Amino acid sequence: MDTSGKPRSLIDLQEGQSGIVLSLNGGRNLTKRLADLGMGPGTRITVLRTSLFSGPVQVEVTGSKLVLGRGLASKILVEPR
């Protein structure tokens, strides 16, 4: 498991791996939607489950479990911890 701290997309993290959100690569609506879910720069996020191939990613953010599509998850840049 690579924990070099190198920034990468959320979909690149393995199950059980955590990171800190660095940025959200999307428009105003995406940023607002994720902020409403409690996710923004500086937020700790943990990958709980990933689906094979192109399925969704289940994450834990601020004590809540969320399921994100891979397209959305790919726009979240994190620093692994």
C-alpha positions in Angstrom: 0.0 0.0 0.0 1.5 3.3 -1.1 1.4 5.9 1.6 4.0 8.3 0.1 1.7 11.3 0.6 1.8 12.0 -3.1 -1.5 13.6 -4.2 -3.8 11.4 -6.3 -7.4 10.8 -7.2 -9.7 9.2 -4.6 -10.3 6.2 -6.9 -6.6 5.4 -6.6 -6.9 4.7 -2.9 -7.3 1.1 -1.7 -10.0 -0.2 0.6 -9.2 0.8 4.2 -6.8 3.6 3.1 -7.4 7.2 4.3 -6.4 10.6 3.0 -7.0 14.3 3.3 -9.0 16.0 0.6 -6.8 18.6 -1.2 -9.1 19.8 -3.9 -12.3 19.2 -5.8 -11.8 19.3 -9.6 -15.2 20.4 -10.7 -17.5 23.3 -11.1 -19.5 25.3 -8.5 -22.3 22.8 -8.4 -20.0 19.8 -7.7 -18.2 21.8 -5.0 -21.4 22.8 -3.3 -22.9 19.3 -3.5 -19.8 17.8 -1.9 -19.7 20.6 0.7 -23.3 19.8 1.6 -22.2 16.2 2.2 -19.5 17.4 4.6 -16.6 17.1 2.1 -14.2 19.8 1.2 -10.5 20.6 1.3 -8.9 19.5 4.6 -11.5 16.8 5.2 -10.3 13.3 6.2 -11.8 10.6 4.0 -11.5 6.8 4.3 -12.3 4.3 1.5 -14.5 1.6 2.9 -15.2 -0.4 -0.3 -14.5 -0.2 -4.0 -16.3 -2.1 -6.7 -14.5 -3.9 -9.4 -14.1 -2.2 -12.8 -16.3 0.9 -13.0 -18.6 0.6 -9.9 -19.1 3.1 -7.1 -16.8 3.8 -4.2 -18.1 3.7 -0.6 -16.3 6.2 1.7 -16.6 7.5 5.2 -16.5 11.3 5.7 -17.0 13.0 9.1 -18.7 9.9 10.5 -21.1 9.4 7.6 -20.9 6.7 4.9 -21.4 7.8 1.4 -21.4 6.1 -2.0 -19.8 8.0 -4.8 -19.8 7.2 -8.5 -16.4 6.7 -10.0 -16.7 9.8 -12.2 -17.3 12.0 -9.1 -14.7 10.2 -7.0 -12.1 10.7 -9.8 -12.5 14.5 -9.3 -11.5 14.4 -5.7 -7.8 14.9 -5.2 -6.5 13.5 -1.9 -3.2 13.1 -0.1 -2.9 9.6 1.3 -2.3 9.3 5.1 
